[in-house]
Amino acid sequence: MLAAYAESLHPDDPLAGLRVDERPEPQEQPGWTVLPVVAAGLNHHDLWSLRGVGLPEDRLPMILGCDAVAQHPEDGEVVVYPVVSGTPGWTGEITLDPRRSLLSELHQGTLAELVTVPEGHWVPKPEHLDAVEAAALSTSWLTAYRMLFTRAEVRPGDTVLVQGAGGAVSTALIQLGRAAGLTVWAAGRDEDKLHRAQELGAARTFEVGERLPARVDAVLESVGAATWSHSVNALRPGGTIVICGATSGDAPPKAELTKIFFKQLRVLGSTMGSLEELAALSRFVQTAGLRPVVDSTFPLAQAGEALAKMERGDVVGKIGITVG
């Protein structure tokens, strides 16, 4: 089968280790199901894997990809849930399992004609979405859903600030927040991406570091060091920062600890979401008629070009991959 996979690891030149070529088809195993992939999506996780972050050489070759819509023989097109428990007998929240992994870390990923997933790790695809759009729900939209509604616990009428306008998680946060009755502000450095954020539903946009007209109830943070001080200063007393990543680094020049304890701020981490949250997200997207933003779409054979585009950073929303 055709697949896009990491053949070798290169921290400074991630695409040097990418191969798009034939791989052996996966075999059925107890507790797992082999499904044909209809569409997939890219995440920065794929580039980090090619750099060797979270993917050691002894696991190579590793098929990349966490997102997918697959064809189930009974359920039709389904959105794949990519989190896999690694602790035998684990019964708690799967994202708290210290040995959890995503597809493409320990188990082969979704950028292939076939993918093997744990039995039941899928939810129905929203009927109004095509497969490329729906594949975005697996990772970036699920991450955004948990950040907003499980971790930040915001309510209709609250005001939130989304850092890093333009990224897949950020665009999902804007769309979900507006649909849920929130006032969404967005901050970024690219004028075109800020304009796009307004088109998606951001009530106002700001340059990173710009003084806001009022304090917000929550900040949704995925940028890290470059925006950390702005995020802390944007919050009202008792407000919440939810962090799902640190694309600009995890060591801000100022930790702002005095402001955090004096203003009694909450700083919460957030990683992916549960299968139940993915199901709830799918229903919400269906009810609200939301459509994930797809920047561009490439066939699987051109996965290298797609990843190069992501590495350049000229992306708003998701890059989709058509497979089946």
Helices and strands as residue ranges (DSSP letters): E 2-6, G 14-17, E 18-22, E 32-41, H 44-51, G 57-59, E 62-63, E 67-72, E 76-80, E 83-84, G 94-96, E 101-102, E 114-118, E 122-124, H 131-135, I 137-141, H 142-145, I 146-151, E 159-163, H 168-179, E 183-188, H 191-200, E 204-207, E 216-221, H 228-234, E 235-243, H 257-262, E 266-269, H 275-288, E 294-299, G 300-302, H 303-312, E 318-322
